[in-house]
Amino acid sequence: MKYRVLLLMLSILSFAGCSDFLEESSLDEVRPTSIDDLMQIMVGEVYPMSNTVRGFQDFLTDDVECFGAQNQEILEAPIENLYRLFSWDDEMFNEGAGTHDRVNAWKVYYNKIMGANTVLEHIDQVKGDQVNKDNLRGQALTMRAWYYFSLVNLFGLPYNYGNPEENPGVPLKLEMEITGGYYTRNSVAEVYKQIEEDLLAGVDLLEKNPLSMSEYKISVLAAKSILSRVYLYMENWDEALKYANEVLAVKPTLTALASAEDAAFAWQGKSPFGVYNVETSDEVIWIYSNTGEIGSLYSAGGYNYRAAFGVSSDLMALYEFVNDTEKENYMDLRPFMYFVNSAYIQPSGAVYYQLYAFKGGKHSTTIGGKGIRTAELYLNRAEVYIRKYMASGDDSYRQLALDDLNNLREHRYDTRNVAYEPKDIRDAEELFEFYKNERRRELCFEDHRWFDLRRYGMPSITHSYFISTDNREEITLRKDDPRYALPIPRVALNRNPLLVQNER
């Protein structure tokens, strides 16, 4: 009962988002008394498995394509609901947008930051073993950093664009108490500095106070993996390499897709095999989203029509795969095991794809679709080596990058009957482009692509939107378009006069 009351008060406060974002409330009436109370807050209010935003970032990228309603009236409303998101519209997070309640990352992430601040505020006052307390403190700091990292990469400009000391990021709220004042936007650099400090402190606490945790909780390996990603975005190559190496020294194993049972070769969803299924995968570090969250945002296809939105032909064209059951080598197995086939293979040979990657296991209780995997650390390390090769011309870096890329690809290709043929690319720019495509192939639909597009120079993207083919609208996000920083929701701006909207 005490915990339920505490969560009620926390939810009131977090929904409000505090005075500088939405409204005020107070937690003075209820105080947690034990480490178990705080762990329940972590699970219920901080970790992203509950009350989190849907996978909306995919709709911002070139990995998603609109296929229209195909004369199916049932698809017309879902297409219209996703228009503002798919068109990078200024109103995408505002009331009246068809998806705003499910994709309002500003509200949801600040709510979860408030939960993390609540845990950090009370952790020294509650009863419990000190190891448990310090481990939980490390989890809370890491999760706070995770949400600020997400917020600044959604609502701020990329760290490597212009001057991060001057570019506006997001407001930093690091305490639970209501101050009665309003907060301005901290710079991108200030937000990253706080992210770095929280992660370094979290790693230290988790390393010194190890506990056996499930893959749904933050471990020291997960915290180090996030640090590697953060430093990659900051282009601090040495630190990105350091933490990638530390994770891979402990968890180097990749899952060979060719080792899957035969059912997995007939398109995913027919087998529990998956890279986020801890019963079949050796590479899971952290799971923060299961496949079940996706269905409510995306409209499924049927046996006579494909889904209204699906995996883009641009993405699928990047895979080398053979869709022929008579062949002894399917080559790249990821198209079979990373996507759901929503309908069937047409006589013409066309394949209809569901929108989302299916990287867990349909028949397993331990499924997941997003998180952190060993594969990402190999990719992070390969990028560092390529950047060093581009800067120095030292061929040893080129070879180290190829070693990591070929290792990953060998575990993704069909090697049951035919050995994988390693790539050997000598031109630095060509190697970098190959790497970026490999990162896209491997990490698609895991909340990487939008952030990668931003840090790789914010290229131009065009989305073709239509309900019927005779009413098609071409919508373009220009290179360096200011819309690469998403609009702050109107309700937050209305309640905080010090918040400044992003340039549109």
C-alpha positions in Angstrom: 0.0 0.0 0.0 2.8 2.4 0.9 4.5 1.7 -2.5 1.3 2.3 -4.4 0.8 5.6 -2.7 4.4 6.6 -3.4 4.0 5.7 -7.0 0.8 7.7 -7.2 2.5 10.7 -5.9 5.5 10.1 -8.1 3.3 9.7 -11.2 1.5 13.0 -10.4 4.8 14.8 -10.1 6.4 13.1 -13.1 3.3 13.7 -15.3 3.6 17.3 -14.4 7.3 17.2 -15.2 7.9 19.8 -12.5 7.2 23.6 -12.7 9.8 24.2 -15.4 8.2 21.8 -17.8 4.5 21.3 -16.9 3.0 21.6 -13.4 4.0 21.3 -9.8 3.3 18.7 -7.1 5.0 17.3 -4.0 6.4 14.1 -2.7 6.7 15.3 0.9 3.7 13.2 2.1 5.3 9.8 1.3 8.9 8.6 1.8 10.3 5.2 0.8 11.9 3.3 3.7 13.8 0.4 2.2 16.0 -0.4 -0.8 13.2 -2.7 -2.0 10.9 0.4 -2.2 13.4 2.1 -4.4 14.0 -0.9 -6.6 10.2 -1.0 -7.2 10.4 2.6 -8.3 13.3 1.8 -10.6 11.3 -1.0 -12.2 8.0 0.8 -12.4 9.0 4.3 -13.1 12.6 4.4 -14.4 13.3 1.4 -16.6 12.0 1.8 -20.1 10.0 -1.4 -20.2 6.9 0.3 -18.8 5.2 3.6 -19.8 7.8 4.3 -22.5 7.4 5.9 -25.9 6.9 3.6 -28.9 9.5 3.1 -31.6 8.7 6.3 -33.4 12.3 7.1 -34.4 12.1 4.6 -37.2 9.4 6.8 -39.0 11.9 9.7 -39.1 14.5 7.7 -41.1 15.1 6.2 -44.5 14.4 2.7 -43.1 10.6 3.1 -43.3 8.5 3.4 -46.4 4.8 4.2 -46.9 2.9 1.7 -49.0 -0.5 3.4 -48.9 -3.9 1.8 -48.1 -4.0 -0.5 -51.1 -7.8 -0.1 -51.2 -8.1 -1.3 -47.6 -10.2 1.2 -45.7 -8.9 -0.2 -42.4 -5.4 1.2 -43.2 -6.5 4.8 -44.0 -6.8 6.1 -40.4 -3.4 4.6 -39.3 -1.7 6.3 -42.3 -3.3 9.6 -41.5 -2.4 9.3 -37.8 1.3 8.9 -38.7 1.4 11.8 -41.2 2.9 14.4 -38.8 5.6 12.0 -37.7 6.5 10.7 -41.1 6.6 14.3 -42.5 8.8 15.7 -39.7 5.9 18.1 -39.0 6.2 20.8 -36.3 3.1 19.4 -34.6 4.3 15.8 -34.3 4.2 15.8 -30.4 1.2 18.0 -29.9 -2.3 17.2 -29.0 -4.3 16.4 -32.1 -1.4 14.5 -33.7 -2.6 11.0 -34.1 0.3 9.5 -32.2 1.3 12.2 -29.8 0.5 10.3 -26.6 2.6 7.4 -27.6 5.6 9.2 -29.0 6.0 12.3 -26.7 9.5 11.6 -25.7 9.9 14.9 -23.9 7.2 14.1 -21.4 8.0 10.4 -21.0 11.8 10.8 -20.6 11.6 13.7 -18.2 9.1 11.6 -16.1 11.6 8.8 -16.0 14.4 11.2 -15.1 12.2 12.3 -12.2 12.0 8.7 -11.1 15.8 8.3 -11.2 16.2 11.6 -9.3 13.7 10.2 -6.7 15.8 7.1 -6.2 19.0 9.1 -5.9 17.4 11.5 -3.5 16.3 8.8 -1.0 18.9 6.1 -1.4 21.0 7.2 1.6 18.0 7.5 3.9 16.5 4.0 3.4 17.3 0.7 5.0 19.3 -1.8 3.1 22.7 -3.4 2.5 25.3 -0.8 1.3 26.3 -3.0 -1.7 22.7 -3.1 -2.9 22.4 0.7 -2.3 25.5 1.5 -4.3 24.6 -0.8 -7.1 21.1 0.7 -7.3 22.7 4.2 -7.3 24.8 3.1 -10.2 21.7 1.9 -12.1 19.9 5.2 -11.4 22.8 7.3 -12.6 23.2 5.3 -15.7 19.5 5.4 -16.5 19.4 9.2 -16.0 22.3 9.5 -18.4 20.5 7.3 -20.9 17.4 9.5 -20.9 19.4 12.7 -21.2 21.4 11.1 -24.0 18.1 10.3 -25.8 16.6 13.8 -25.2 19.6 15.8 -26.3 19.9 13.7 -29.5 16.2 14.2 -30.2 15.8 17.9 -29.3 19.3 19.3 -29.7 21.7 19.5 -32.6 24.3 16.7 -33.0 27.4 17.1 -30.8 29.6 17.2 -33.9 27.6 20.0 -35.6 28.7 23.6 -35.1 29.7 24.6 -31.6 28.2 22.3 -28.9 29.0 24.9 -26.3 26.6 27.3 -28.0 23.9 25.0 -29.5 20.9 24.6 -27.2 20.3 21.1 -25.8 17.7 20.3 -23.2 17.2 21.5 -19.6 19.1 19.6 -16.9 17.0 18.7 -13.9 19.1 16.8 -11.4 17.2 17.0 -8.2 13.7 15.8 -7.1 12.7 18.9 -5.2 10.4 21.5 -6.6 12.2 24.8 -6.8 9.4 27.0 -8.0 11.5 28.3 -10.8 11.8 27.7 -14.6 14.7 26.1 -16.3 16.4 27.2 -19.5 17.9 24.8 -22.0 21.5 23.8 -21.2 23.9 23.7 -24.1 24.5 20.4 -26.0 28.0 20.3 -24.4 26.7 20.8 -20.9 24.2 18.0 -21.3 26.9 15.7 -22.7 29.2 16.6 -19.7 26.4 15.6 -17.3 25.8 12.4 -19.2 29.5 11.6 -19.1 29.7 12.3 -15.3 26.7 10.2 -14.5 28.0 7.3 -16.6 31.5 7.4 -15.2 30.1 7.4 -11.7 27.6 4.7 -12.6 30.3 2.5 -14.0 32.4 2.9 -10.9 29.6 2.0 -8.6 28.4 -1.0 -10.6 32.0 -2.3 -10.9 32.7 -2.0 -7.2 29.3 -3.4 -6.1 28.5 -6.2 -8.5 25.2 -8.0 -8.3 23.7 -10.8 -10.4 21.1 -9.0 -12.6 18.8 -10.0 -15.4 19.3 -8.6 -18.9 16.5 -6.1 -18.3 18.5 -4.3 -15.6 21.6 -2.1 -16.0 24.9 -3.9 -15.5 28.4 -2.6 -15.6 28.8 -3.9 -19.1 25.6 -2.1 -20.2 26.9 1.2 -18.6 30.3 0.8 -20.3 28.5 0.0 -23.6 26.5 3.3 -23.3 29.7 5.1 -22.6 31.3 3.7 -25.7 28.3 5.0 -27.7 28.4 8.4 -26.1 32.1 8.9 -26.8 31.5 7.7 -30.4 29.0 10.5 -30.8 31.4 13.0 -29.2 34.1 11.7 -31.6 36.3 11.0 -28.6 37.8 8.0 -30.4 40.2 6.8 -27.7 37.6 6.7 -25.0 35.0 5.0 -27.3 37.7 2.4 -28.1 38.6 1.9 -24.5 35.1 1.1 -23.3 34.3 -1.0 -26.4 37.5 -3.0 -25.6 36.5 -3.4 -22.0 33.1 -4.8 -22.8 34.4 -7.1 -25.6 37.1 -8.5 -23.2 34.3 -9.9 -21.1 31.6 -10.6 -23.6 33.1 -11.2 -27.1 30.8 -13.9 -28.4 28.5 -13.2 -31.4 25.5 -15.4 -32.3 25.9 -17.3 -35.5 22.6 -17.0 -37.4 23.6 -20.1 -39.4 23.3 -22.1 -36.2 19.5 -21.5 -36.0 16.9 -24.3 -36.3 15.5 -24.8 -39.8 12.2 -22.9 -39.0 14.2 -19.7 -38.6 15.3 -19.8 -42.3 11.6 -19.5 -43.4 11.3 -15.9 -42.3 11.4 -14.8 -38.7 8.4 -15.1 -36.5 8.2 -18.8 -37.1 11.0 -19.7 -34.6 12.0 -18.5 -31.1 15.5 -18.0 -32.5 16.6 -14.3 -32.2 19.5 -12.1 -31.3 17.5 -10.6 -28.4 16.3 -14.0 -27.1 18.6 -14.8 -24.2 17.8 -18.5 -24.7 19.2 -18.5 -28.2 21.6 -15.6 -28.3 25.1 -15.1 -26.7 25.3 -11.4 -27.3 22.6 -9.7 -25.2 23.9 -7.1 -22.8 20.8 -5.1 -22.0 17.1 -5.4 -23.2 14.9 -2.3 -22.9 12.1 -3.0 -25.3 10.1 -6.1 -26.2 8.5 -6.7 -29.6 5.0 -6.4 -28.1 5.2 -2.6 -27.8 5.3 -2.1 -31.6 1.9 -3.4 -32.7 -0.2 -0.6 -31.3 1.7 2.1 -33.4 2.0 0.2 -36.7 -0.8 -1.2 -38.8 -0.2 -4.9 -39.8 -0.7 -6.2 -43.3 -2.9 -9.1 -44.2 -2.9 -12.0 -46.6 -3.9 -9.8 -49.6 -2.2 -6.6 -48.8 1.0 -5.4 -47.1 1.3 -3.1 -44.1 0.7 0.6 -44.6 4.2 1.3 -43.6 7.1 -1.2 -44.0 10.8 -1.8 -44.2 12.0 0.5 -47.0 13.3 -0.9 -50.3 16.3 1.3 -49.8 17.2 -0.7 -46.6 16.4 -4.1 -48.1 18.6 -3.4 -51.1 21.6 -3.2 -48.8 21.4 -6.9 -48.0 23.1 -9.6 -50.1 20.6 -12.5 -49.7 19.1 -15.2 -51.9 15.4 -16.0 -51.4 15.4 -19.4 -52.9 14.9 -22.6 -50.9 16.6 -24.6 -53.6 19.9 -22.8 -53.1 22.5 -24.2 -50.7 23.6 -20.7 -49.6 21.2 -17.9 -48.7 24.2 -15.5 -48.1 23.1 -12.8 -45.6 20.6 -14.4 -43.2 19.5 -11.1 -41.5 16.6 -10.5 -43.9 15.2 -13.9 -42.9 15.8 -13.5 -39.2 15.5 -9.8 -38.5 12.1 -9.1 -40.1 8.5 -10.3 -40.0 7.0 -11.3 -43.3 3.5 -9.9 -43.0 2.0 -11.6 -46.0 3.6 -13.9 -48.4 5.9 -14.0 -51.4 4.1 -13.0 -54.5 4.3 -15.0 -57.8 6.3 -12.1 -59.1 8.9 -12.6 -56.5 8.0 -9.5 -54.5 8.1 -9.9 -50.7 5.9 -7.9 -48.4 7.6 -6.9 -45.2 6.1 -5.9 -41.9 7.4 -2.6 -40.5 9.4 -3.9 -37.6 12.5 -5.9 -37.0 11.7 -9.1 -35.0 14.9 -9.8 -33.1 13.5 -11.7 -30.2 11.7 -15.0 -30.1 8.0 -15.3 -30.8 7.5 -18.4 -28.6 9.8 -17.5 -25.8 9.1 -15.6 -22.6 12.5 -13.9 -22.8 12.0 -11.9 -26.0 13.1 -8.4 -26.9 13.6 -6.2 -29.8 15.9 -3.3 -28.7 18.7 -2.9 -26.3 22.5 -3.3 -26.5 24.2 -6.3 -28.0 27.8 -7.3 -28.5 27.4 -6.6 -32.2 27.2 -2.9 -31.5 30.5 -2.9 -29.6 32.3 -4.5 -32.6 30.8 -1.8 -34.8 31.8 1.0 -32.5 35.3 -0.3 -32.4 35.4 -0.7 -36.2 34.3 2.9 -36.6 37.1 4.1 -34.3 39.7 2.1 -36.3 38.4 3.5 -39.6 38.4 7.1 -38.3 42.0 6.5 -37.1 42.9 5.0 -40.5 41.4 8.0 -42.3 43.3 10.4 -40.1 46.7 8.7 -40.1 46.8 6.4 -43.1 48.2 3.7 -40.8 47.1 0.4 -42.5 47.0 -1.5 -39.3 43.9 0.4 -38.3 42.3 -0.6 -41.7 43.0 -4.2 -41.0 41.7 -4.1 -37.4 38.4 -2.5 -38.7 38.1 -5.2 -41.4 38.7 -7.9 -38.8 35.8 -6.7 -36.7 33.5 -6.2 -39.6 34.3 -9.6 -41.2 33.9 -11.3 -37.8 30.4 -9.8 -37.5 29.4 -10.6 -41.0 30.7 -14.2 -40.8 28.2 -14.7 -37.9 25.4 -13.2 -40.0 26.0 -15.1 -43.3 24.9 -18.6 -44.2 28.0 -20.7 -43.6 26.2 -24.1 -43.3 27.5 -25.2 -46.7 29.7 -22.3 -48.0 32.4 -20.4 -46.2 32.0 -16.7 -45.7 34.3 -14.6 -48.1 35.9 -11.8 -46.1 35.8 -8.3 -47.5 39.1 -6.4 -48.2 38.6 -2.7 -48.8 41.6 -0.4 -49.1 40.2 3.0 -49.9 39.4 4.8 -46.6 36.3 6.6 -47.8 34.9 3.4 -49.4 35.6 1.5 -46.2 33.8 4.1 -44.2 30.7 3.9 -46.4 30.8 0.1 -46.2 30.9 0.4 -42.5 28.0 2.8 -42.3 25.9 0.4 -44.4 26.9 -2.5 -42.2 25.9 -0.6 -39.1 22.6 0.1 -40.7 22.0 -3.5 -41.8 22.9 -4.8 -38.3 21.3 -2.3 -36.0 18.2 -1.3 -37.9 15.0 -0.7 -35.8 17.0 -0.5 -32.6 16.9 3.3 -32.3 20.2 3.9 -33.9 19.5 5.1 -37.5 18.0 8.5 -36.7 20.9 9.4 -34.4 23.5 8.0 -36.9 22.0 10.0 -39.7 22.4 13.1 -37.5 26.0 12.5 -36.6 26.9 11.5 -40.2 26.1 14.9 -41.6 22.3 15.1 -41.6 21.8 14.0 -45.2 18.7 14.8 -47.3 15.9 12.3 -47.0 12.6 12.1 -49.0 9.5 10.3 -47.8 6.7 9.5 -50.2 3.4 9.7 -48.4 0.1 8.6 -49.8 -3.2 6.8 -49.0 -4.0 6.1 -52.7 -1.4 6.2 -55.4 -3.0 9.0 -57.3 -2.6 11.4 -54.3 1.1 11.1 -53.5 3.1 13.7 -51.5 6.9 13.9 -51.7 8.2 15.3 -48.4 11.9 16.2 -48.2 14.2 16.7 -45.2 17.0 18.8 -46.7 20.7 18.3 -45.8 21.4 20.1 -42.5 17.7 20.7 -42.1 16.9 22.3 -38.8 14.2 19.7 -38.4 16.9 17.2 -37.5 16.3 18.7 -34.0 12.7 17.7 -33.2 10.1 20.3 -32.0 9.6 20.7 -28.3 6.0 19.9 -27.5 3.7 23.0 -27.3 2.5 22.1 -23.8 6.1 22.3 -22.4 6.6 25.7 -24.1 3.3 27.1 -22.8 4.1 26.1 -19.2 7.7 27.3 -19.2 8.3 30.7 -20.8 12.1 30.3 -20.6 12.1 27.4 -23.1 13.0 28.4 -26.6 11.6 26.3 -29.5 14.0 24.8 -32.0 14.5 26.6 -35.3 12.1 25.3 -37.9 
